[in-house]
Amino acid sequence: MKDLFGKAMFDFQTNNSPEDIITETSISEEDEMSVEYLFRSYNEMPKLEQKALQLAHGKTLDVGCGAGSHSLSLQNDRHLEVTSIDISEKAIETCKLRGVKNASVQNILDFEGEKFDTIILLMNGVGIFGKLENCNKYLSKLKSLLNPGGQILLDSSDIIYMFDEDEDGGKWIPSNNDYYGELIFNISYKGEKEVAFDWLYLDYNTLQNAAIANGLKCELILEGEHYDYLAKLSIT
């Protein structure tokens, strides 16, 4: 991994001529993403993210914290004890420069030693699962990190809307072998291209089934304006 997302965040934080990130997936063409969006304040966040931050309580783990905007809101506005992790070294450097108190380079699957009252995975938090087949591995790990009465707050989208309808009104999906929410993601920054990576969008019913299979209760908390949703998972 070249850590181009992290480099873009670090450039923005240090005023080192940041540029837009170019994103492309296996089902969508190139698009531009402003790095500034990753630095938004609570008031600039979508309602799904605001709701998740409102529901957070107690000792909190921010998984895939990025530039640290969610962590900072919880730390500074809600005065919660927050642990922030990301696999991007530059993202964690950015978080520390912004004042995130407890940020480290960690893969959630390797995280050990602490338990939490709230775990948040936001901005299509389930994306890090990569493939549908990895849901059990990730949900089992997240469950193991919860205190009694703890909660996992995560968001995703049902991207079935991105596929064309056939004559019968059904959706034409290129492959019957793979789950339609499994994408290959590409990003470019300042002329460099990142190594392609798997990224998952999960419809709510599929998330609910995976949660139940792992002994977790799944609740639909809020639906967004464009097929996105916020869910809460807790130990049954």
N, C-alpha and C positions, 0 to 999 in steps of 0.2 A: 504494500500500500504506500503510495507517494504522499498521502496525507494532504491532498490538495484542498479539501474542505477546511482542514485546520489551518493551512497556510493562508487561505482567504480570510478567515476570521482574525488571524494574527496580524495580517496586513492592515485590516480595517482598524483594529484596536491600536496599532502603532502608527497609523497614518502613512503606511508604506505603499502608496499608490494602489489601493485595492481596486479590483475590477469585478464585474459580474461573473458569477459562476454559470457555466453552460451545462445544462442537464439534458439527458436524453435517455429514454428507456426502450425496451424491446417492443413497445406498442405505441410510442409517441415520438414525435420529432423533437429536434433541438429547441430548447427554451432557455431564456435568460432569467437568472435569479439574483436579485440584489443581495449582497452580503449584509447590508444594513438591516435587512429583515430579521436576521438572526440575533440582532442586538435590541430588539423591541422591548419597550416597557410593558408593564402589566396592562395599562390602558390601551395599548396598541395590539394586544393579543386577541386572537379569536375567542369567542365565547366558550368554546369547548376547553381551551387551555385555562381561561380564567376560572371556570367552574372546577376544574381539577385542582387548581391552586387553592381555591376556597375550601375544598373538601379535605385537603391535606391536613394531617394533624400528627403531633408527636415527632418522634425521631424519623427523619425522612431520607430516602435514598433516591437521587435523581440519576436514572440510567440513561446514558447517551446524552449527557448534559449539554454538549455543544459549546456555545459561547457563554453559557451559564445564566441566561436570562430568567429561566424558571427558578433556578437555585437562588439567585439574588433576590427575587421577589419573596420567596419563602423565608430566606434568611433575614432580609432587611425590613420587610413589611409585616410579615407574620411572626417574626422572631423565633422561627423553628430551628432546631439543630439539623443541619442538612449535610449529607455526604454526597458529593458529586463525582461521577465517574464517566469516562469516555475512553475509547480505544485510541483517540487522536491525541498525540503529544502536544501539538500546537493548540488544539482546543483547550486543553488543560492549562497550558501557559497563558492563554487568553483569559480563562476564568480567573486565574490567580491575579493577573493584572487588573481585572475588573473588581476584585475584592471578594471573590468567593473564598471562604475560609478553609474549607476542607475538600479539596479537589485532587484527584489522582488518576493516572492512566491505568485503567483496569478494564478487563473484559468481564461482563457480568457472570459468565459461566465459571470464571476462576475466582470470583469474589468469595471470601471466607471471613469468619470471625465475628460478624455483627448481625444483629437482627433489628428489624425496623417496624414502626407502626404504619408507615406509608411508604410505598414504592411508586414512583411516577415514571412513565415512559410516554413522552409526548412528541408531537410532530410525526404522526404515524409511528408511534412507539413500537408497534409489532414489526416494523420494517426490519429490525435487526435479526429477527428469526430467520430471515432469508428464504426459507422453504417451508411449506406446510408441514412436512415431515419433522421439522425441528420444533414444532409447537410444544410437544410434550416435554422435551428436554429443557426448554426455556421456562415453561410454566412450573415445572417441578422445581427448578432452581429458585425461581422467584418465590414460590410457596415456602421453601426451606428458609428463606431469609425474613419471614414475617414473624412478628411477635403475636401472641394471642390477641385476637380482636383486630389484627392488622388488615390492611387493604392494599390492593394494587390498582392504580388508576392508569388506564392506557387508552389511546385513541387510534383509530384507523379509518379506512374508507372501503366501501363496497364499490369496486371499480368496474362492475358489470356494465355500467352505463357507457363505458368507453368502447364497447364492442358493437358492431353493426347488427341491426335486426334483420332476420330473414323474412320470407313472405308470410310465414305463419305468426309473426310477432315475437318469435323466440330470438335468442342472441346467438350470433355466429361467432364461435370461439375457435381459433386456429387449431388447437390441439386438444384432443380428448384425454390425453395421458396426464397432463399437468393441471394443477389448480390454476384458474384464470388470474388469480391475484399474485402469482409468482412472476416477478419481472427481473430482467437484467438491467442494471442501472449503470449509466456512464456519466462521468462528469469531466469537464475540462476547465482549466483555470490558467490564465496567462500563457496560453499556447501549449500547456502540458495536458496530457490526457491521463486520467486515473485508471488503474487496473479495474476492469468491469467487476461488479459485485452483484450478488443476489439481494433482492429487496422484496418484502412481502406486504401486500395489502390484504386484509382479512375481513370478510363480511361478518356481521355480528353473529349470525346463526352458527357459522363455523367456529368462531371464537367461543361461543357458549358451549358447543359440543366438546371442544378441546378442554375448556375449563372444568366441565363436569367430569370428564374422563380423568382429570387430575385432582379430584376432590375439592374443587373450588366452586363457590357460588358465583354466578355471573349476573350482573344487573346492568341494564341499559340506563345510563344516567341522563344523557342528553344527545340529541341528534342535531347535526349542523345543517347548513343550507345546501350542501352539495354531497350527499351520500356519505358524509363522515359522521362519526359518533364517538362518544366517550363512554367507556365501560368501567365498572368497578368489580374487581374480583376479591373474594374473601374466602377464608377457610370455612367449609361447611361443618 
